[in-house]
Amino acid sequence: MKNIIYFDANDAEKFDLARFEKSLNRYAKVSRKDIEVALKDLDNYENLHVSRLVETGAALIAKSSDMDTAKTYLDEHDQYFGSKFERLRRITGYLVGTLDRWNDGKKAEEKARVKHSVNSSIDDATRQARLEEQAVAHNIAYACA
């Protein structure tokens, strides 16, 4: 692996093993040999999305320390896993996040409405395989959460 991609291909940065080791050792004592072994499978990629690197780091910290420390590491690096958002729904003509401010009549109207499914026709394993194929096609290692 040669480059780390943070948010898009334009912000790629050269991977620095010493920097990664130093970052992990802020949380737990992780040997360079363990890091190199963990990164061996990723050497085939020209580019690596930072989320994949963070997941690898969390696994190394969990192995060297404990799950709580690994969770702390993940929590402090969660900005690399995409944006979090509140569900926004259009119900009976209103754009809402929650129904807590609705009166009883409007809540009853929402409860009585027909809800249509938006389930995909492919299962999660197939979707995961397709995402991995796309990543390989673009020579990017990407972790899907």
MOUR-V958695 format. One record per backbone hydrogen bond with DSSP energy under -1.0 kcal/mol. CO is the residue of the C=O (numbers start at 1). NH is the residue of the N-H. If there is no record, write none. Layout:
CO/NH
CO/NH
//
This chain:
2/15
3/48
4/13
5/50
8/11
9/12
13/4
16/20
17/21
18/22
19/23
20/24
21/25
24/27
24/28
31/35
32/36
33/37
34/38
35/39
39/42
40/43
42/45
46/2
46/3
47/141
48/5
49/52
49/53
50/54
51/55
52/56
53/57
54/58
55/59
56/60
57/61
58/62
59/63
60/64
61/65
66/70
67/71
68/72
69/73
70/74
71/75
72/76
77/80
78/81
89/96
91/94
94/91
96/89
99/102
103/107
104/108
105/109
106/110
107/111
108/112
123/127
124/128
125/129
126/130
127/131
128/132
129/133
130/134
131/135
132/136
133/137
134/138
135/140
136/139
139/47
141/49
//
